[in-house]
Amino acid sequence: MKFDFERLNKLQVYFTSDDEDVQGFRRVLATDSSDAYMDAWLPAGHTIGYEHTFVH
């Protein structure tokens, strides 16, 4: 997993369960409304700030 300070709401995740010819990093939106922890955060469309990255 990679984290980028310029894209605080997105993580780069490498899935090894993908087929070999398509394995690689995928951008995953960490503030997706379907995420199990989103009830504890701001509504969709609001960004997570620098300070929030340590709380989550």
mmCIF file of the N, C-alpha and C atoms, coordinates in Angstrom:
data_MODEL
# 
_entry.id   MODEL 
# 
loop_
_atom_site.group_PDB 
_atom_site.id 
_atom_site.type_symbol 
_atom_site.label_atom_id 
_atom_site.label_alt_id 
_atom_site.label_comp_id 
_atom_site.label_asym_id 
_atom_site.label_entity_id 
_atom_site.label_seq_id 
_atom_site.pdbx_PDB_ins_code 
_atom_site.Cartn_x 
_atom_site.Cartn_y 
_atom_site.Cartn_z 
_atom_site.occupancy 
_atom_site.B_iso_or_equiv 
_atom_site.pdbx_formal_charge 
_atom_site.auth_seq_id 
_atom_site.auth_comp_id 
_atom_site.auth_asym_id 
_atom_site.auth_atom_id 
_atom_site.pdbx_PDB_model_num 
ATOM 1   N N  . MET A 1 1  ? 0.843   -1.158  0.000   1.00 0.00 ? 1  MET A N  1 
ATOM 2   C CA . MET A 1 1  ? 0.000   0.000   0.000   1.00 0.00 ? 1  MET A CA 1 
ATOM 3   C C  . MET A 1 1  ? 0.897   1.232   0.000   1.00 0.00 ? 1  MET A C  1 
ATOM 4   N N  . LYS A 1 2  ? 0.501   2.228   -0.786  1.00 0.00 ? 2  LYS A N  1 
ATOM 5   C CA . LYS A 1 2  ? 1.234   3.498   -0.828  1.00 0.00 ? 2  LYS A CA 1 
ATOM 6   C C  . LYS A 1 2  ? 0.286   4.629   -0.448  1.00 0.00 ? 2  LYS A C  1 
ATOM 7   N N  . PHE A 1 3  ? 0.846   5.606   0.230   1.00 0.00 ? 3  PHE A N  1 
ATOM 8   C CA . PHE A 1 3  ? 0.099   6.780   0.657   1.00 0.00 ? 3  PHE A CA 1 
ATOM 9   C C  . PHE A 1 3  ? 0.763   8.002   0.048   1.00 0.00 ? 3  PHE A C  1 
ATOM 10  N N  . ASP A 1 4  ? -0.030  8.944   -0.443  1.00 0.00 ? 4  ASP A N  1 
ATOM 11  C CA . ASP A 1 4  ? 0.485   10.148  -1.091  1.00 0.00 ? 4  ASP A CA 1 
ATOM 12  C C  . ASP A 1 4  ? -0.146  11.376  -0.433  1.00 0.00 ? 4  ASP A C  1 
ATOM 13  N N  . PHE A 1 5  ? 0.690   12.271  0.104   1.00 0.00 ? 5  PHE A N  1 
ATOM 14  C CA . PHE A 1 5  ? 0.179   13.472  0.767   1.00 0.00 ? 5  PHE A CA 1 
ATOM 15  C C  . PHE A 1 5  ? -0.582  14.401  -0.180  1.00 0.00 ? 5  PHE A C  1 
ATOM 16  N N  . GLU A 1 6  ? -0.382  14.263  -1.477  1.00 0.00 ? 6  GLU A N  1 
ATOM 17  C CA . GLU A 1 6  ? -1.096  15.113  -2.427  1.00 0.00 ? 6  GLU A CA 1 
ATOM 18  C C  . GLU A 1 6  ? -2.489  14.570  -2.747  1.00 0.00 ? 6  GLU A C  1 
ATOM 19  N N  . ARG A 1 7  ? -2.735  13.321  -2.402  1.00 0.00 ? 7  ARG A N  1 
ATOM 20  C CA . ARG A 1 7  ? -4.054  12.690  -2.627  1.00 0.00 ? 7  ARG A CA 1 
ATOM 21  C C  . ARG A 1 7  ? -4.462  11.977  -1.345  1.00 0.00 ? 7  ARG A C  1 
ATOM 22  N N  . LEU A 1 8  ? -4.843  12.756  -0.340  1.00 0.00 ? 8  LEU A N  1 
ATOM 23  C CA . LEU A 1 8  ? -5.104  12.213  0.987   1.00 0.00 ? 8  LEU A CA 1 
ATOM 24  C C  . LEU A 1 8  ? -6.275  11.249  1.033   1.00 0.00 ? 8  LEU A C  1 
ATOM 25  N N  . ASN A 1 9  ? -7.211  11.359  0.124   1.00 0.00 ? 9  ASN A N  1 
ATOM 26  C CA . ASN A 1 9  ? -8.396  10.500  0.138   1.00 0.00 ? 9  ASN A CA 1 
ATOM 27  C C  . ASN A 1 9  ? -8.203  9.209   -0.639  1.00 0.00 ? 9  ASN A C  1 
ATOM 28  N N  . LYS A 1 10 ? -7.049  9.050   -1.257  1.00 0.00 ? 10 LYS A N  1 
ATOM 29  C CA . LYS A 1 10 ? -6.832  7.884   -2.110  1.00 0.00 ? 10 LYS A CA 1 
ATOM 30  C C  . LYS A 1 10 ? -5.577  7.133   -1.690  1.00 0.00 ? 10 LYS A C  1 
ATOM 31  N N  . LEU A 1 11 ? -5.665  5.820   -1.723  1.00 0.00 ? 11 LEU A N  1 
ATOM 32  C CA . LEU A 1 11 ? -4.523  4.963   -1.441  1.00 0.00 ? 11 LEU A CA 1 
ATOM 33  C C  . LEU A 1 11 ? -4.183  4.178   -2.697  1.00 0.00 ? 11 LEU A C  1 
ATOM 34  N N  . GLN A 1 12 ? -2.919  3.878   -2.879  1.00 0.00 ? 12 GLN A N  1 
ATOM 35  C CA . GLN A 1 12 ? -2.483  2.988   -3.945  1.00 0.00 ? 12 GLN A CA 1 
ATOM 36  C C  . GLN A 1 12 ? -2.314  1.610   -3.312  1.00 0.00 ? 12 GLN A C  1 
ATOM 37  N N  . VAL A 1 13 ? -3.096  0.640   -3.769  1.00 0.00 ? 13 VAL A N  1 
ATOM 38  C CA . VAL A 1 13 ? -3.087  -0.692  -3.180  1.00 0.00 ? 13 VAL A CA 1 
ATOM 39  C C  . VAL A 1 13 ? -2.724  -1.713  -4.252  1.00 0.00 ? 13 VAL A C  1 
ATOM 40  N N  . TYR A 1 14 ? -1.808  -2.609  -3.907  1.00 0.00 ? 14 TYR A N  1 
ATOM 41  C CA . TYR A 1 14 ? -1.389  -3.674  -4.824  1.00 0.00 ? 14 TYR A CA 1 
ATOM 42  C C  . TYR A 1 14 ? -2.119  -4.944  -4.426  1.00 0.00 ? 14 TYR A C  1 
ATOM 43  N N  . PHE A 1 15 ? -2.952  -5.458  -5.330  1.00 0.00 ? 15 PHE A N  1 
ATOM 44  C CA . PHE A 1 15 ? -3.724  -6.660  -5.068  1.00 0.00 ? 15 PHE A CA 1 
ATOM 45  C C  . PHE A 1 15 ? -3.055  -7.855  -5.726  1.00 0.00 ? 15 PHE A C  1 
ATOM 46  N N  . THR A 1 16 ? -2.572  -8.787  -4.926  1.00 0.00 ? 16 THR A N  1 
ATOM 47  C CA . THR A 1 16 ? -1.935  -9.985  -5.480  1.00 0.00 ? 16 THR A CA 1 
ATOM 48  C C  . THR A 1 16 ? -2.968  -11.015 -5.905  1.00 0.00 ? 16 THR A C  1 
ATOM 49  N N  . SER A 1 17 ? -4.227  -10.811 -5.533  1.00 0.00 ? 17 SER A N  1 
ATOM 50  C CA . SER A 1 17 ? -5.276  -11.755 -5.915  1.00 0.00 ? 17 SER A CA 1 
ATOM 51  C C  . SER A 1 17 ? -5.738  -11.564 -7.367  1.00 0.00 ? 17 SER A C  1 
ATOM 52  N N  . ASP A 1 18 ? -5.310  -10.474 -8.007  1.00 0.00 ? 18 ASP A N  1 
ATOM 53  C CA . ASP A 1 18 ? -5.651  -10.249 -9.412  1.00 0.00 ? 18 ASP A CA 1 
ATOM 54  C C  . ASP A 1 18 ? -4.892  -11.227 -10.303 1.00 0.00 ? 18 ASP A C  1 
ATOM 55  N N  . ASP A 1 19 ? -5.404  -11.430 -11.509 1.00 0.00 ? 19 ASP A N  1 
ATOM 56  C CA . ASP A 1 19 ? -4.686  -12.251 -12.481 1.00 0.00 ? 19 ASP A CA 1 
ATOM 57  C C  . ASP A 1 19 ? -3.310  -11.648 -12.729 1.00 0.00 ? 19 ASP A C  1 
ATOM 58  N N  . GLU A 1 20 ? -2.329  -12.505 -12.993 1.00 0.00 ? 20 GLU A N  1 
ATOM 59  C CA . GLU A 1 20 ? -0.945  -12.062 -13.135 1.00 0.00 ? 20 GLU A CA 1 
ATOM 60  C C  . GLU A 1 20 ? -0.758  -10.961 -14.176 1.00 0.00 ? 20 GLU A C  1 
ATOM 61  N N  . ASP A 1 21 ? -1.488  -11.043 -15.284 1.00 0.00 ? 21 ASP A N  1 
ATOM 62  C CA . ASP A 1 21 ? -1.289  -10.075 -16.360 1.00 0.00 ? 21 ASP A CA 1 
ATOM 63  C C  . ASP A 1 21 ? -1.890  -8.695  -16.051 1.00 0.00 ? 21 ASP A C  1 
ATOM 64  N N  . VAL A 1 22 ? -2.668  -8.580  -14.975 1.00 0.00 ? 22 VAL A N  1 
ATOM 65  C CA . VAL A 1 22 ? -3.238  -7.274  -14.611 1.00 0.00 ? 22 VAL A CA 1 
ATOM 66  C C  . VAL A 1 22 ? -2.884  -6.846  -13.185 1.00 0.00 ? 22 VAL A C  1 
ATOM 67  N N  . GLN A 1 23 ? -1.977  -7.590  -12.541 1.00 0.00 ? 23 GLN A N  1 
ATOM 68  C CA . GLN A 1 23 ? -1.563  -7.203  -11.187 1.00 0.00 ? 23 GLN A CA 1 
ATOM 69  C C  . GLN A 1 23 ? -0.851  -5.867  -11.214 1.00 0.00 ? 23 GLN A C  1 
ATOM 70  N N  . GLY A 1 24 ? -1.042  -5.133  -10.165 1.00 0.00 ? 24 GLY A N  1 
ATOM 71  C CA . GLY A 1 24 ? -0.386  -3.840  -10.047 1.00 0.00 ? 24 GLY A CA 1 
ATOM 72  C C  . GLY A 1 24 ? -1.139  -2.972  -9.055  1.00 0.00 ? 24 GLY A C  1 
ATOM 73  N N  . PHE A 1 25 ? -0.675  -1.751  -8.908  1.00 0.00 ? 25 PHE A N  1 
ATOM 74  C CA . PHE A 1 25 ? -1.311  -0.830  -7.975  1.00 0.00 ? 25 PHE A CA 1 
ATOM 75  C C  . PHE A 1 25 ? -2.614  -0.289  -8.548  1.00 0.00 ? 25 PHE A C  1 
ATOM 76  N N  . ARG A 1 26 ? -3.619  -0.203  -7.687  1.00 0.00 ? 26 ARG A N  1 
ATOM 77  C CA . ARG A 1 26 ? -4.898  0.413   -8.043  1.00 0.00 ? 26 ARG A CA 1 
ATOM 78  C C  . ARG A 1 26 ? -5.181  1.524   -7.047  1.00 0.00 ? 26 ARG A C  1 
ATOM 79  N N  . ARG A 1 27 ? -5.790  2.576   -7.534  1.00 0.00 ? 27 ARG A N  1 
ATOM 80  C CA . ARG A 1 27 ? -6.165  3.688   -6.672  1.00 0.00 ? 27 ARG A CA 1 
ATOM 81  C C  . ARG A 1 27 ? -7.501  3.349   -5.996  1.00 0.00 ? 27 ARG A C  1 
ATOM 82  N N  . VAL A 1 28 ? -7.521  3.401   -4.684  1.00 0.00 ? 28 VAL A N  1 
ATOM 83  C CA . VAL A 1 28 ? -8.716  3.085   -3.918  1.00 0.00 ? 28 VAL A CA 1 
ATOM 84  C C  . VAL A 1 28 ? -9.141  4.349   -3.174  1.00 0.00 ? 28 VAL A C  1 
ATOM 85  N N  . LEU A 1 29 ? -10.378 4.731   -3.343  1.00 0.00 ? 29 LEU A N  1 
ATOM 86  C CA . LEU A 1 29 ? -10.920 5.896   -2.665  1.00 0.00 ? 29 LEU A CA 1 
ATOM 87  C C  . LEU A 1 29 ? -11.224 5.521   -1.220  1.00 0.00 ? 29 LEU A C  1 
ATOM 88  N N  . ALA A 1 30 ? -10.525 6.144   -0.289  1.00 0.00 ? 30 ALA A N  1 
ATOM 89  C CA . ALA A 1 30 ? -10.679 5.822   1.134   1.00 0.00 ? 30 ALA A CA 1 
ATOM 90  C C  . ALA A 1 30 ? -11.916 6.470   1.741   1.00 0.00 ? 30 ALA A C  1 
ATOM 91  N N  . THR A 1 31 ? -12.542 7.370   1.035   1.00 0.00 ? 31 THR A N  1 
ATOM 92  C CA . THR A 1 31 ? -13.736 8.043   1.555   1.00 0.00 ? 31 THR A CA 1 
ATOM 93  C C  . THR A 1 31 ? -14.983 7.613   0.797   1.00 0.00 ? 31 THR A C  1 
ATOM 94  N N  . ASP A 1 32 ? -14.966 6.399   0.283   1.00 0.00 ? 32 ASP A N  1 
ATOM 95  C CA . ASP A 1 32 ? -16.123 5.857   -0.419  1.00 0.00 ? 32 ASP A CA 1 
ATOM 96  C C  . ASP A 1 32 ? -17.254 5.616   0.573   1.00 0.00 ? 32 ASP A C  1 
ATOM 97  N N  . SER A 1 33 ? -18.460 5.970   0.210   1.00 0.00 ? 33 SER A N  1 
ATOM 98  C CA . SER A 1 33 ? -19.590 5.853   1.127   1.00 0.00 ? 33 SER A CA 1 
ATOM 99  C C  . SER A 1 33 ? -19.875 4.406   1.527   1.00 0.00 ? 33 SER A C  1 
ATOM 100 N N  . SER A 1 34 ? -19.386 3.430   0.776   1.00 0.00 ? 34 SER A N  1 
ATOM 101 C CA . SER A 1 34 ? -19.607 2.026   1.118   1.00 0.00 ? 34 SER A CA 1 
ATOM 102 C C  . SER A 1 34 ? -18.601 1.508   2.142   1.00 0.00 ? 34 SER A C  1 
ATOM 103 N N  . ASP A 1 35 ? -17.596 2.294   2.476   1.00 0.00 ? 35 ASP A N  1 
ATOM 104 C CA . ASP A 1 35 ? -16.595 1.882   3.451   1.00 0.00 ? 35 ASP A CA 1 
ATOM 105 C C  . ASP A 1 35 ? -17.222 1.721   4.835   1.00 0.00 ? 35 ASP A C  1 
ATOM 106 N N  . ALA A 1 36 ? -16.830 0.691   5.540   1.00 0.00 ? 36 ALA A N  1 
ATOM 107 C CA . ALA A 1 36 ? -17.420 0.379   6.852   1.00 0.00 ? 36 ALA A CA 1 
ATOM 108 C C  . ALA A 1 36 ? -17.183 1.466   7.902   1.00 0.00 ? 36 ALA A C  1 
ATOM 109 N N  . TYR A 1 37 ? -16.137 2.279   7.722   1.00 0.00 ? 37 TYR A N  1 
ATOM 110 C CA . TYR A 1 37 ? -15.793 3.290   8.719   1.00 0.00 ? 37 TYR A CA 1 
ATOM 111 C C  . TYR A 1 37 ? -16.269 4.692   8.355   1.00 0.00 ? 37 TYR A C  1 
ATOM 112 N N  . MET A 1 38 ? -16.972 4.845   7.258   1.00 0.00 ? 38 MET A N  1 
ATOM 113 C CA . MET A 1 38 ? -17.376 6.185   6.807   1.00 0.00 ? 38 MET A CA 1 
ATOM 114 C C  . MET A 1 38 ? -18.374 6.874   7.733   1.00 0.00 ? 38 MET A C  1 
ATOM 115 N N  . ASP A 1 39 ? -19.080 6.130   8.551   1.00 0.00 ? 39 ASP A N  1 
ATOM 116 C CA . ASP A 1 39 ? -20.011 6.759   9.496   1.00 0.00 ? 39 ASP A CA 1 
ATOM 117 C C  . ASP A 1 39 ? -19.286 7.684   10.467  1.00 0.00 ? 39 ASP A C  1 
ATOM 118 N N  . ALA A 1 40 ? -17.998 7.450   10.672  1.00 0.00 ? 40 ALA A N  1 
ATOM 119 C CA . ALA A 1 40 ? -17.218 8.249   11.611  1.00 0.00 ? 40 ALA A CA 1 
ATOM 120 C C  . ALA A 1 40 ? -16.584 9.474   10.947  1.00 0.00 ? 40 ALA A C  1 
ATOM 121 N N  . TRP A 1 41 ? -16.790 9.653   9.639   1.00 0.00 ? 41 TRP A N  1 
ATOM 122 C CA . TRP A 1 41 ? -16.137 10.746  8.919   1.00 0.00 ? 41 TRP A CA 1 
ATOM 123 C C  . TRP A 1 41 ? -17.151 11.710  8.316   1.00 0.00 ? 41 TRP A C  1 
ATOM 124 N N  . LEU A 1 42 ? -16.626 12.699  7.646   1.00 0.00 ? 42 LEU A N  1 
ATOM 125 C CA . LEU A 1 42 ? -17.455 13.707  6.990   1.00 0.00 ? 42 LEU A CA 1 
ATOM 126 C C  . LEU A 1 42 ? -18.237 13.097  5.830   1.00 0.00 ? 42 LEU A C  1 
ATOM 127 N N  . PRO A 1 43 ? -19.315 13.740  5.389   1.00 0.00 ? 43 PRO A N  1 
ATOM 128 C CA . PRO A 1 43 ? -20.085 13.210  4.247   1.00 0.00 ? 43 PRO A CA 1 
ATOM 129 C C  . PRO A 1 43 ? -19.240 13.128  2.971   1.00 0.00 ? 43 PRO A C  1 
ATOM 130 N N  . ALA A 1 44 ? -19.682 12.324  2.048   1.00 0.00 ? 44 ALA A N  1 
ATOM 131 C CA . ALA A 1 44 ? -18.979 12.160  0.770   1.00 0.00 ? 44 ALA A CA 1 
ATOM 132 C C  . ALA A 1 44 ? -18.764 13.507  0.100   1.00 0.00 ? 44 ALA A C  1 
ATOM 133 N N  . GLY A 1 45 ? -17.605 13.675  -0.525  1.00 0.00 ? 45 GLY A N  1 
ATOM 134 C CA . GLY A 1 45 ? -17.277 14.921  -1.191  1.00 0.00 ? 45 GLY A CA 1 
ATOM 135 C C  . GLY A 1 45 ? -16.378 15.822  -0.369  1.00 0.00 ? 45 GLY A C  1 
ATOM 136 N N  . HIS A 1 46 ? -16.273 15.569  0.916   1.00 0.00 ? 46 HIS A N  1 
ATOM 137 C CA . HIS A 1 46 ? -15.382 16.336  1.782   1.00 0.00 ? 46 HIS A CA 1 
ATOM 138 C C  . HIS A 1 46 ? -14.048 15.613  1.879   1.00 0.00 ? 46 HIS A C  1 
ATOM 139 N N  . THR A 1 47 ? -12.983 16.359  1.896   1.00 0.00 ? 47 THR A N  1 
ATOM 140 C CA . THR A 1 47 ? -11.667 15.747  1.933   1.00 0.00 ? 47 THR A CA 1 
ATOM 141 C C  . THR A 1 47 ? -11.227 15.458  3.361   1.00 0.00 ? 47 THR A C  1 
ATOM 142 N N  . ILE A 1 48 ? -10.358 14.468  3.482   1.00 0.00 ? 48 ILE A N  1 
ATOM 143 C CA . ILE A 1 48 ? -9.720  14.172  4.759   1.00 0.00 ? 48 ILE A CA 1 
ATOM 144 C C  . ILE A 1 48 ? -8.450  15.002  4.817   1.00 0.00 ? 48 ILE A C  1 
ATOM 145 N N  . GLY A 1 49 ? -8.257  15.713  5.889   1.00 0.00 ? 49 GLY A N  1 
ATOM 146 C CA . GLY A 1 49 ? -7.079  16.562  6.040   1.00 0.00 ? 49 GLY A CA 1 
ATOM 147 C C  . GLY A 1 49 ? -5.895  15.805  6.618   1.00 0.00 ? 49 GLY A C  1 
ATOM 148 N N  . TYR A 1 50 ? -4.773  16.477  6.660   1.00 0.00 ? 50 TYR A N  1 
ATOM 149 C CA . TYR A 1 50 ? -3.524  15.906  7.159   1.00 0.00 ? 50 TYR A CA 1 
ATOM 150 C C  . TYR A 1 50 ? -3.697  15.336  8.566   1.00 0.00 ? 50 TYR A C  1 
ATOM 151 N N  . GLU A 1 51 ? -4.348  16.091  9.433   1.00 0.00 ? 51 GLU A N  1 
ATOM 152 C CA . GLU A 1 51 ? -4.510  15.650  10.823  1.00 0.00 ? 51 GLU A CA 1 
ATOM 153 C C  . GLU A 1 51 ? -5.387  14.403  10.936  1.00 0.00 ? 51 GLU A C  1 
ATOM 154 N N  . HIS A 1 52 ? -6.324  14.235  10.029  1.00 0.00 ? 52 HIS A N  1 
ATOM 155 C CA . HIS A 1 52 ? -7.217  13.073  10.063  1.00 0.00 ? 52 HIS A CA 1 
ATOM 156 C C  . HIS A 1 52 ? -6.499  11.775  9.694   1.00 0.00 ? 52 HIS A C  1 
ATOM 157 N N  . THR A 1 53 ? -5.417  11.865  8.973   1.00 0.00 ? 53 THR A N  1 
ATOM 158 C CA . THR A 1 53 ? -4.710  10.657  8.556   1.00 0.00 ? 53 THR A CA 1 
ATOM 159 C C  . THR A 1 53 ? -4.125  9.922   9.743   1.00 0.00 ? 53 THR A C  1 
ATOM 160 N N  . PHE A 1 54 ? -3.866  10.625  10.823  1.00 0.00 ? 54 PHE A N  1 
ATOM 161 C CA . PHE A 1 54 ? -3.314  9.980   12.011  1.00 0.00 ? 54 PHE A CA 1 
ATOM 162 C C  . PHE A 1 54 ? -4.412  9.373   12.882  1.00 0.00 ? 54 PHE A C  1 
ATOM 163 N N  . VAL A 1 55 ? -5.596  9.921   12.830  1.00 0.00 ? 55 VAL A N  1 
ATOM 164 C CA . VAL A 1 55 ? -6.716  9.454   13.632  1.00 0.00 ? 55 VAL A CA 1 
ATOM 165 C C  . VAL A 1 55 ? -7.265  8.145   13.086  1.00 0.00 ? 55 VAL A C  1 
ATOM 166 N N  . HIS A 1 56 ? -7.416  8.067   11.781  1.00 0.00 ? 56 HIS A N  1 
ATOM 167 C CA . HIS A 1 56 ? -8.040  6.899   11.162  1.00 0.00 ? 56 HIS A CA 1 
ATOM 168 C C  . HIS A 1 56 ? -7.127  5.703   11.322  1.00 0.00 ? 56 HIS A C  1 
# 
